[in-house]
Amino acid sequence: MVQRIAAVPASEWDACARGDDSRGDAACSDNPFISHAFLHALEESGSATRATGWLPQHLVLEDPAGGISACMPCYLKSHSYGEYVFDHAWADAYERAGGSYYPKLQTAVPFTPVTGRRLLVRDGPDRTERQALLLQAAATLTDRLKASSLHVTFPTREEWELAGSLGFLQRNDQQFHWRNEGYESFEDFLAALASRKRKAIRGERKRALEGGIEIEQVTGSDLTEAHWDAFFAFYMDTGSRKWGSPYLTRQFFNLIGETMRDQILLVLARRRGRAIAGALNFVGGDALYGRYWGALEERPCLHFEVCYYQAVDFAIERKLARVEAGAQGAHKLARGYLPVQTYSAHWIRDPGLRRAIADYLKRERLAVAHEIALLGEESPYRQSDS
């Protein structure tokens, strides 16, 4: 177990994150959030530290041949903020029953509700065994730290099923993702929609640009400190209103701007040359991940344009398979983003609390499945004649 990701060589961590057996120092490009660079930026910037309630407790499995063969991002938490898999009710019930829910152990990417691998192992014939070993080691660490529970949030379905086979409680939720069906242009995408939805989106895009609004997409070496200054102002203004205390520091954006600039898409809206709104996205191997939005001025439909339609434009141009637009938001459905299932797995130390949560999750899983089915019936896409 290591308490700073800086103690792990980036090339070793990223090889595990990629799931290959290379020993090179190529960046982890498939899912940028499990990369050493992203997690390092969170810690070094003071965004995810003991002081903010995210004490790193990363698990590392050493390879007898040298280096590491598996790793797992873990944090000892003193609260339940910044996770997007909500267990506040569990904590409240346990505290009222006389228990201590905090600290708890969290396997996650802080402040990032994006599905991705959590059991980071190099490829090999014993891959599943090493994944299971990471889960068992995390449960043992939970005991050793006298934490109430272990929570693996936004893992892949494969990891979720493995955790379930090892006795973890399984939970589901849903997000909205846009899928690229081989579209050649935004108009090609619109043609797949029902006529009423198509007309509505065209109207929203037109309204968003009223009053002389101009949209700028910035990525790679074109990103400057002026861009980050502008976006941080949006982030702080919107974050303060939504959460009370925004999670990320200004230094975090400096660090990712230095180490991950080729995996970043910043969409800015300008009025008379002044940046008034923006959305930060990360580019993965086959997906664009929308992460943060902020605005200094309220403008009709600007959020939809900057966050959703510009992301679709970019994904079509880059031939990316999907856009993941973050947590929650049924309003995304009318913009072509469809519901998909997300996963989490939970290991609870107290048998009484475990029984209560297990009973609750049985009913919650049914409710989530029912909601996804109902939302699917409201798809904005044209119905097939077959």
Order of alpha helices (4+ residues) and beta strands (2+ residues): alpha-alpha-beta-beta-beta-beta-alpha-beta-beta-alpha-beta-alpha-beta-alpha-alpha-beta-alpha-alpha-beta-beta-beta-alpha-beta-beta-alpha
